Amino acid sequence: SAETSPSVVFENIQKCSPSCLRLLLENISGLTVDDDFTVEVIPEINVAVATFIKSIDTKEFVKKCLQHKRVREFKMTPRLLELTQTIRAESLPDNICTDYITVYFESARNGGGPVSDVQLFPEENSAIITFCNHKGNT
């Protein structure tokens, strides 16, 4: 069976404060924020990402969210976050080298894993990091 993402994206979160969203997700999942899952809010694009530390059926969680009265009232749209092998890191310090970026993103403490490629864009203070697989530190 295909691996399911441990992360769920919530779009259109502007009508729900971050603290309200965390409480709502605790109510729906029966889990505890910070202990069982984390929530990252990206206000610039009205999105939040819940990442489950505790192993749960995220497909089933998305179904529960879609049926939940408050989620519908807030007009939020939950969906599984796609698994990816490539990320973009932005706002990097000047003069950073690809070796440092590689070692940083290979650190299990940072949630990383084996890196297969780093493309540095110094003029944009960014880099594209490609991992050997989408699982990070496995």
Residue, then its C-alpha position, 0 to 999 in steps of 0.5 A: s500500500a502507498e504511504t500516507s502523509p503524516s501531514v494535513v493541510f488546512e486551507n482558508i483558515q482566515k476565519c479561525s484563529p491559530s489557538c481556535l484551530r489547535l483546539l478544534l483539531e484536538n477535539i476532532s482527533g482526540l489527540t493533544v497539540d505538541d505531544d501528538f501533533t504540531v500545527e504550523v500556521i502560514p498566515e500569508i497564504n491562509v494555510a495551516v499544516a498539522t503534522f502528526i507525531k503519533s501515528i494515525d490514519t490521516k485519510e480518516f482524519v481528513k474525512k472527519c474534518l470534512q464532516h465536522k460542523r465547525v470546519r464547514e462553518f469556517k469554510m476550511t478545506p482539509r487535504l493530505l499534504e503531498l509527500t515530496q523529496t524536494i524542498r526550497a529553503e529561503s532566507l539563508p544567510d549570505n555566504i552559506c555553502t552547500d556542505y553546511i546545508t547538506v549536513y543541516f538537512e541530514s540531521a535527524r534532530n532537524g527531521g532530515g534524512p539523506v540528501s542527494d542534491v543541493q542547488l544553491f541560489p545565492e542571489e535569492n538567498s535560497a536553495i533547493i534540497t533534494f532528499c534520497n527519499h520522502k521519508g526524511n530520516t529513514 
